[in-house]
């Protein structure tokens, strides 16, 4: 009575969840309280309590008895239905461990699985036919993939990676040792000879479920574990009704042709879930509806690639990795397969997409889809987060270029329409003195260039060049006016503002994608040592101050020496670009005299076009050739530095490529803007290169 404590009162009268929190509790997979009604009878090791009606008092009416008995029948029926659904469709991935001979079981955690393997944790909100229909589609999809050669011969094990080698290769011992170590890591291999070439052999690699879980935990791969919940208050409800009215109003308007058809895109579950680094100890928290589709194809290939990079093929700490085996000819190629064919006999509108690759080809990677928005969630699912972010940036950059292109087009049209009335155009003479004075400022250059029939100009070169009249350069002046007029100043100011706006708006867009894809602190969590770094500095170790574990360490003198060599290589390549630009300048000076003395009248008359055209072609070939050289040199210099992690390697490589590309592509532009015509001299005292060729004006 009166002595009842507050804690006892709370136990007797537990608080009921509000209506706003019920959807979140129903969709959540980490709230055992919300699933306690169903979890008690789904665990095989627990004694099932009998549902009995509570004892009734003497004053209880017959109607109340009927209500209680009816409630007991409903609960019993619900238990049986949920138990059937959970056993047939939503079986726990670790309850059938003993049935699969390749399933991984950790002795240290096996004793705790019974307390955690609760099938009710895999039951989602609304267990209706919406769950059975996707499974039917997935089964048809797996049958299609099996028939297309994406599985082992048994038709069950998915091919995650393929290695190619020649039977005539002498590296038999290395290959056998490497494949033996791959099996020891938990991978499954199957050989299959090529059909067209008897010397080619394919090694198909499959990563079982237990190996995927082990390396996903080791690599800190983020996986979905809970549905996203959104709190709505009265303000958001009011805004929601307003937005609903706006959507109804928009339904009467023409449909946006740039939007993708939502019916054609799959409902990707991971976009609606929070993610966390995968852990086998907490596997019951993750959204595992199907073991075959829990890890995407890109994640499976990434895990197998991680294993291939760190598997040894000989005794020795540096004898590891598929890259070395590809370089020494042990294997000819190594690649992950695609998800089936990208083409289908039937149209996608009537029969649907047979796989994600087919859907991406039909709805994204076609010229006819150039005006459509990109399916970024599907791109991320198929290619991974990094590729998804790249195409997100590319689409955003392309869209932001539209206003810049329109402004540039208007500036060009302004120069085109004002070309006849510009300073370089032909001016109509007038006898009125005041009129001439008013128009002299506007058409002064026009009179000096296009009407200068009697003005004689000096030769452009010392040898073989003749005198020319000033009005012969009228066409060049008009063409220059197209790109250099009064609107060009406005365009330059606009582009300066556009660059800042583009960067800030991209930061907002990137923040949205980072939140939707749950990539906050993504790189920091995925940092791991490169296998080349581990093999090189495995003998020198130190304790990590953060993790407290010993790890390979690169001494400072070794790091400094490698950095100095890399910097020297960068400066050498930059000097090579400057040398190429100087060579093109020398070519233009030499070709100027040669084309001016050409016997063919057409080339002799238009020797300036011939000189500029051939110079541009040579400069283009040099740029394209150096691009190929730069990429290989950047790879060599970056590998020489031995970066510690993959992100450090990518940052170092990106910096080198940026410097090379910037100098290679912009060196000619800088020469024209800041050096061309600045040191030519004056008539009677021209500056000459090597005391022979006069510099360009």
Secondary structure, DSSP 8 states (H G I E B T S, - for coil): -TT--HHHHHHHS-----HHHHHHHHH-SS-TTTTHHHHHHH-TTS-----------TT--HHHHHHHHHHHHHHHHHHHHHHHHHHHT---TTTTTTT-TT----HHHHHHHHHH--GGGG--SS-SHHHHHHHHHHHHHHHHHHHTT-B-TTS-SB--EEEEEETT-S-HHHHHHHHHHHHHTTEEEEEEE-SS-TTEEEEEEEE-HHHHHHHHHHTT-EEEEEE------HHHHHHHHHHHHHHHHHHTS---TTS--TTTS---GGGGEEEEE--GGGGGGS--S-HHHHS-HHHHHHHHHHHHHT-BSSSSTT-B-HHHHHHTTS-SEEE---SS-S--SS-HHHH--SSHHHHHHHHTSSGGGTTS---HHHHHHHH-HHHHHHHHHHHHHHHHHHHHHHHHHHHHHHHHHTSTTSTTS-----S-HHHHHHHHHHHHHHHHHTT-SS-EE--SSSSS---EEGGGGHHHHHHHHHHSSHHHHHHHHHHHHHHHHHHHHHHHHHHHHHHHTT-TTHHHHT--B-HHHHHHSSSSEEE-TTT--EEE---HHHHHHHHHHHHHHHHHHHHHHHHHHHHHHHHHHHHHHHHHT-SSHHHHHTHHHHHHHHHHHHHHHHHHHHHHHHHHHHHHHHHHHT-SBHHHHHHHHHHHHHHHHHHHHHHHHHHHHHTTTTS-EETTEE-EETTTEE---
